[in-house]
């Protein structure tokens, strides 16, 4: 049984890929690939197949080994020769997965770290309860490329396929087409794919600041989650913005190219030259101050409370009237 493990990393289109794989499980089976079912939230986001191998975030290799036979048996039931698993959380467990599946092949996407500084911050506000304004020094501590490199060296570069996460470099300029070209080379010639859905979108500037304000209120977790889903669906407001200064942006872009060079020395990145060229040609979004007026906040809050009525009562308990 061939095993292919897609490990993200975070913010590299994983949700879009998983959404497509889940919707097209029967088609994949026709190509001999079994992708286990998993749940999605209303915005199409999920943790992928993580729970099929690890019961909790702290689960170890013993848990994964115990769950492995069931997955293999499911794939064989559908007469598939390949088991495909996908989860962002697999990134930090690559050494464990390499031992559980000693012949597995790993697929991951390489996104320049400077693009993750702001999107990663946006994600921390959305789901991590971040209270503070964007801080570059704190943001650069999160660099997936520096974490991946040592694990690839430990496991063996020959087991990894690294693809550029860049629309200009994707096969057919689409993340799904690109992933499938790696997974099933003949697929794109035989199937007419629709452009991939955009999933797990970043907040607008206004939604970002409202959510950061809400994070300070210490509301119930379920309620905060409902608010997040609403804010993620809101398109009105400032969609394109940057929290970096022009000097910071250029410096981080240069540093990202260096990080990619170092990773490429460990494991060759597909279309490496095209990726670097695309990065060098990127320009910054409009730099904006991280603030909104009280009027903007209240206007957006009214929209949210219409869709999450329970929020009104929770705010009143905090002494806040809309």
N, C-alpha and C positions, 0 to 999 in steps of 0.2 A: 504494500500500500504506500503510494507516494503521499507525503504530507507537505503542504505549503502553508506557511504561517506569515500572515500580513500583520506587521507590528506598528503600523502608523508611520512615524511618531505623531504625537498630538499636533493638531492644527495643520495637517497635511491632507485634508479631504477624506479622512477616514469615515466620517459619518455618511458622506455622499456615496462612497464605495459600498459600505455595509447596507445602506438603503437599497441600492441597486441589486446587490447580491441577494438580499432577502426577497425582493420582488420577483427575481428571475431564477429562483432555486430549481424549478422544473426544467428550464432551458439549460442550466448548468449541468444538470444530471444527464441530459442528452449528450453532453460533451464529456461525460465520465467524471464530473467533479461534484462532490457532495459538500454543500455548505449548510451547517446545522442552523436550525431556527433560533431566533432570539427576539426579544421585544424591542419596540421603538416607542418613544414618547410622541406627543402630538406634533412636534416639530421635526420628527424623523431622526432623532438622536438616540443613541444607545451605547452600551458598553460592549457590544458585539458578543463574541463567544467566550468572554472571560470566565463566566460562571460555569461553563461546561467543563473547565479544567480546575478552577480554583473557587472553592466555596466562599471564601472571604478574602479580603485584601491581604491578610496575613498568612494565607495558606501556603504551604511549602511543596516540595517535590513529591512527597508521599501522596498528597491529595491528587495531584495531576496524574500520577502513575495509576492511581486507583480508578480514575475517570476515563483514562485513555481507551481501555477495551470497548467500552460502550460506544464511543465515537467511531472507532474502527468498524465495529459491528454494524452500526447504522449505515455507514458508507457502503459496506459490502451488501447490505440488504437491498440497496438501490443499484447494485452492480456497478458501483463507481470505483475507478482505479486511483482516484485522488481525493484526499480529505483536505478541504480548505478551511482555515480558521483565521479570524480577524479580530483584533482588539488593540486599542492604544495601550492598554495596561500591559500587554505582552512585552513592550519595549524594555521595561525594567526587569523582566523575568527571562530575558533571552538565554542566559546560561542554563537556567532550569529547563526551559523548553528544549534546548539543544541536547540535554541529557535524556529527557523523557522521550523525545523523538530524534534519535541519533542520526537519522538520514534525512531529516526535514530540510526543506529549502526556505529561506526567509526573504520576504520582500518588504522593503521600506522606502519611504520617500525622503529626499533631502531638500529641506527648505532653508534658505539662508537665515541665520539667526536674527539678523536685524529686522526681518519681517515679523518675527515672533515677539519682539519686545512689546509692541502695542497690542497685538491680538492676544498675546498671553495675559497681559494686564486686563484686557477686556474680559477674558474668560474668568480671571480671578474675581473680578467684580460681580460677574454673572453668577458664578457657582461657588466661589471660594470665600465669600463674605468680606472681600477687601474693603477697607475703610479709607485708606489713604489715597491721595492723588498719585498720579504716575510718577515713579522715581526711577531714573535710568540706572543708577547704581544697583538698585534692588533687582531691576528687570534683567540685567545682563548676567545675573547669577544663574539664570535658567537657560542652559544651552544644551539642547539634546544631542548635537553633533559631538560634543566633547564626552558625553556619556556613552554614545553608541560606539565610538572608535575603539576603546579598550575592550568592549565586549566582543566586537567583531574579531579583534586580534586573538582573543581567548578561544573563540569558537572556530574560527577559520573563515577567511574571506571568501573561499570557494563556495561557501554555503549561502552567500548573500547576493541578492540583486538589489542595487540601489538606483532609484529613479529620481530624476529632478522634479521637484514640485514647482512648476513654473508653467503657466498657460502657454507661453511662447514656445516651450520646448515639449509639452505634452504631445503625444501622438494624436493627430487631428485636433490639436488644441483643446482636448477634453480629458479630464481626469479618469473617467470611466473607460473611454477608448484606450487610454494609455495603460491603465491597469490590466485590461483584458488583452492587450497586445503582448503584455509580459506573461500573463497567465495562460492564454490560449492564442498563440500567434495567428491562427487561421480565422479566428472569430470575426474580426472586423471585416474580412472579405466576404464572409458568409451571412452576416447579420447587418441589418440597417438600424443602427443605434440612434436614439433621440439624444439630444444634448443632456448632460447630467443635471440633476436638480441641485440647487444650492441649499445646503443643509447646515444647521448650527451656525447661523449668521451672527456676526458681531452686532453689538448695539449701535444705535445712533449716539451722537455725543449727548443729546438730551436724555436718552434712556440710560446711558452710562451713569450720568450724574444723579438721576433720580434713584437708580438702583443703589448707588453708593450711599446715598442719604438713607434709603430704606435699610441698608445693612447695619446702620447705626442703631436701629430701633429694636433689634433683638426680637423679631416676630417669630411665630411658630414656623418650623422648617417647611411644613406642607404649604403654608400660605406663601412663604417666600418663593417656593418652587413655582407656584401658580403665577405669581407676579413675573417671575423670570420668563415663563413661556409667553406671556402677553407682551412683555417688552421686546422679546426677540422677534415677534411678528410685526412690530410697528415699523413702518417704512418712512413715515413722515418725520422730517427733521434733517439734521446734518449727518449724512451717510458717509461722506468722504472727508476725512480730517486726519491730522497728525498731531501728536503731543510732543514730538521731538523738535528741537531747534534745527535749523539747516546745518549747522556745524556738527551737531550730534548725529544727524542722519548720515552725512557723508563719512564720518569717522566709523560709524557702526557698519556701514556698507563695506568699507575697506576691510574691517576686521572679519566680516562674514566671509569674504572671498578667501581670506587666509585660513579660516576654519575649514572651508570646503576643500581647499588645497590639501590640508593636512589629512582630512578624511579620505580624500581620493588616493593619497599615498598608501593608506591602509587597505582600502578596498576600492577598486575602480568604479566610478560613478558613470552610469550610462549617459551618453551625450554630455559629458563633463564640460567640454569647450563651449557648447551652445549655452549651457547653464551659466557659466561665468560671464559670457558675452551679454546675456540677457540681464544679469544683475548689474553689470557696469552701465547699462543703458537705462536703468530704472530711475524715475524721478519721484521726488517726495510729494505726498498729498499736501493740501493746504494746511499749514501750521495754524492751530487754533488754541486759544486759552482754555484750560479745563474748568469751565464754569458755565452756569446757566442762571438766568434771572429767577427770582421767586415766582414771577408770573408764568414763566415757561414750566417751572416745576409743577405748579398747581394745575395748569392746563393739562399736562401729561398725566398727572395723578388722577384727575377726573376721568380720563379715558380708561385708565387701568381699573379704577374702582367700578366702572360700569360693567367690566368683564369679570372682575373678581369682587363681588359685593361684600364678601367677608372682610375685605381689607378696610372698609369704612369703619366697621365696629372695632377692629383691632387698632386703628389709628385713634379713635375716640378714647380708647382705654389709655392711650399714651398722651392724651390731652391735645390731640391734633384734630381739628375740624376742617373739613373740605368745603 
